[in-house]
């Protein structure tokens, strides 16, 4: 992905959230100078991977297959004494018609909440026991497996059962709870507008806890055609003196 496109996507999202009266914290607007001058008082931003995150899942076509994420808070698998919080919160911005490809998480349990805008269609499968157990293969990009079994989830506290490959639609204000090992793909229903989602989950590490069915890489390689206007969490080790794993 070109840096110029990443800049455009983040600015588009900032403008859309302002229009919808969704404020962001000050670090959402940090430029490279602020990140380069980051000191120990804000080390949590880096160590817990807070802030912007953009991906096209290796598709090369962000508008069709992609997602914009802003992480407000997160715990840390590697430093539970330093960061004991067991939860995370994210904003997930889905453009009209945009698709998030099939994936699940080994560890993360999550609620996906439609906070406003368009409708969100979610397609669900269970993973097979063999697929779920194959952590090494999943992280190496091996194709996943759908189970031919009904999927049980909760929509606004109501238990629902859908067949393998079944779909549910979340309208603004609705939410769904997803367990580890449940494959899900979603799409902003075309013609209903961009969707502002929030995710409330257990502690999350996006560098290790995504099992995709067929999609490409989760973290895009950036082509630095222009200077960065905003940074994504994957940029932090390059621009700051800190890393994702605390030194002590």
C-alpha positions in Angstrom: 0.0 0.0 0.0 1.3 3.5 -0.8 1.8 5.9 2.1 -0.2 8.5 0.2 -3.2 6.3 0.1 -2.8 5.5 3.8 -2.8 9.2 4.5 -5.9 9.7 2.5 -7.8 6.8 4.2 -7.0 8.1 7.8 -7.9 11.7 6.9 -11.2 10.5 5.3 -12.0 8.5 8.5 -11.1 11.4 10.8 -13.4 13.8 8.8 -16.2 11.2 8.7 -16.0 10.7 12.5 -16.0 14.4 13.1 -19.1 14.8 10.9 -20.8 12.0 12.9 -19.8 13.6 16.3 -17.4 10.8 17.3 -14.4 12.5 19.0 -11.0 10.8 19.1 -8.2 11.2 21.7 -5.3 13.6 21.0 -2.9 10.9 19.9 -5.1 10.2 17.0 -3.8 13.4 15.4 -0.1 13.0 16.2 2.3 13.5 13.3 5.8 12.0 12.9 7.4 14.7 15.1 5.1 13.9 18.1 5.9 10.2 17.7 9.6 10.8 17.4 9.5 12.8 20.6 7.4 10.3 22.5 8.7 9.8 26.0 8.1 7.2 28.8 4.9 8.8 29.9 3.2 7.6 26.7 5.0 4.4 26.2 1.7 2.5 26.5 0.6 3.8 23.1 3.4 1.8 21.5 3.6 -1.2 23.8 -0.1 -1.9 23.6 -0.4 -1.0 19.8 -2.9 1.9 20.3 -3.9 4.2 17.4 -4.4 3.8 13.7 -4.3 0.6 11.7 -5.2 0.1 8.0 -5.2 -3.1 6.0 -6.3 -4.3 2.6 -5.6 -7.9 3.6 -3.2 -8.3 0.6 -6.0 -7.6 -1.9 -4.5 -4.5 -3.4 -8.0 -3.0 -3.5 -8.7 -1.3 -0.2 -12.1 0.1 -1.3 -13.4 -3.4 -2.0 -11.6 -5.5 0.7 -10.2 -3.5 3.6 -10.7 -2.0 7.1 -9.7 1.1 9.0 -9.1 0.6 12.7 -8.4 2.9 15.7 -7.5 1.2 19.0 -8.4 3.2 22.0 -7.2 0.8 24.7 -5.7 -2.6 25.0 -4.0 -4.9 27.4 -0.7 -6.7 26.7 0.0 -10.4 26.5 3.7 -9.9 27.3 3.4 -7.6 30.3 0.3 -8.5 32.3 1.8 -7.1 35.5 2.5 -3.8 33.9 -0.8 -3.7 31.9 -3.3 -5.8 33.8 -6.4 -4.7 31.9 -7.9 -7.8 30.2 -9.9 -5.9 27.6 -9.6 -3.8 24.4 -11.7 -1.3 22.6 -11.5 -0.4 18.9 -13.3 1.7 16.3 -13.7 -0.2 13.0 -14.6 1.9 10.0 -16.3 0.1 7.1 -16.8 1.9 3.9 -20.1 1.4 1.9 -19.9 -2.1 0.4 -16.4 -2.8 1.9 -15.6 -6.4 2.8 -13.7 -7.8 5.8 -12.6 -11.4 4.7 -13.2 -14.6 6.6 -11.1 -14.9 9.7 -11.3 -15.9 13.4 -9.2 -15.4 16.5 -7.6 -18.1 18.6 -7.7 -16.1 21.8 -9.8 -12.9 21.4 -13.5 -12.9 22.4 -15.2 -9.9 20.9 -18.4 -7.9 20.6 -19.0 -6.1 17.3 -21.3 -3.1 17.8 -22.9 -1.1 14.9 -22.7 2.5 16.3 -24.1 4.2 13.3 -24.3 4.7 9.6 -25.2 1.8 7.3 -26.1 -1.8 7.9 -23.5 -4.6 8.3 -24.0 -8.1 6.9 -22.0 -10.8 8.7 -21.5 -14.4 7.4 -20.6 -17.0 9.9 -18.9 -20.5 10.0 -17.4 -22.5 12.8 -13.8 -23.6 12.3 -13.0 -27.3 12.4 -11.2 -28.7 15.5 -8.2 -29.5 13.2 -8.2 -25.9 11.9 -8.4 -24.4 15.3 -5.6 -26.6 16.7 -3.3 -25.7 13.8 -1.9 -22.5 15.2 1.5 -22.8 13.4 -0.1 -23.5 10.0 -2.6 -20.7 10.4 0.1 -18.1 11.2 2.0 -19.4 8.2 -0.9 -18.6 5.9 -2.2 -22.2 5.4 -5.8 -22.2 4.1 -8.4 -22.6 6.8 -11.3 -25.0 7.0 -15.0 -24.3 7.5 -17.0 -26.7 9.6 -20.4 -27.8 8.4 -22.1 -27.1 11.7 -24.6 -24.6 13.0 -23.1 -21.4 14.5 -24.3 -20.1 17.8 -23.9 -16.4 18.6 -25.6 -13.7 20.6 -27.2 -10.6 19.1 -28.0 -8.0 21.7 -28.1 -10.7 24.4 -30.4 -13.0 22.4 -29.0 -16.4 21.5 -29.3 -17.1 17.8 -28.4 -20.2 15.7 -27.6 -19.9 12.0 -26.6 -22.7 9.6 -23.0 -22.9 8.4 -22.5 -19.9 6.0 -25.6 -18.2 7.4 -25.9 -14.5 7.5 -27.1 -11.9 10.0 -27.5 -8.2 9.6 -26.7 -5.6 12.2 -28.5 -2.4 11.9 -27.3 0.7 13.8 -27.5 0.1 17.5 -27.3 -3.7 17.2 -24.3 -5.9 18.3 -23.1 -9.5 18.0 -20.9 -11.5 20.4 -18.4 -13.8 18.7 -16.3 -16.6 20.3 -12.7 -17.6 19.4 -12.7 -20.0 16.5 -15.8 -18.6 14.8 -15.1 -17.5 11.2 -16.8 -14.3 10.3 -16.8 -12.2 7.2 -18.7 -8.9 7.0 -19.7 -6.4 4.4 -21.1 -2.9 4.7 -24.5 -3.4 2.9 -24.1 -1.6 -0.4 -26.1 1.6 -0.7 -26.7 2.0 3.1 -23.6 4.1 3.7 -20.4 3.8 5.7 -20.6 1.9 9.0 -19.1 3.0 12.3 -18.4 -0.2 14.3 -16.9 -0.5 17.7 -15.3 -3.6 19.0 -15.1 -4.5 22.7 -12.9 -7.6 23.3 -10.4 -9.3 25.4 -6.8 -8.3 25.1 -5.7 -8.4 21.5 -2.4 -8.8 19.5 -3.1 -8.4 15.8 0.4 -9.5 14.9 -0.4 -13.1 16.1 -4.1 -13.6 16.7 -5.8 -13.6 13.3 -6.5 -16.8 11.4 -7.6 -16.0 7.8 -9.4 -18.5 5.6 -7.8 -17.4 2.3 -6.8 -13.7 2.7 -3.3 -12.3 2.4 -1.2 -10.4 5.0 -2.8 -8.6 7.9 -0.2 -5.8 8.2 0.5 -4.1 4.8 4.0 -3.3 3.6 4.1 0.5 3.0 5.5 2.1 -0.1 6.9 5.4 1.1 5.9 7.6 -1.9 5.2 10.6 0.4 5.9 11.5 4.0 3.6 9.9 6.6 0.9 12.4 7.8 -0.3 10.0 10.5 1.3 6.8 11.8 -0.2 3.3 12.1 0.9 1.0 15.0 3.1 -1.0 12.7 5.2 2.2 12.1 5.9 2.8 15.8 9.2 0.9 16.1 10.6 2.8 13.1 9.6 6.3 14.4 9.9 5.8 18.2 12.5 4.4 20.6 10.0 1.8 21.9 8.7 -1.6 20.7 5.6 -3.7 21.2 7.1 -6.0 23.7 8.1 -4.2 26.9 11.8 -4.5 27.8 11.0 -5.1 31.5 
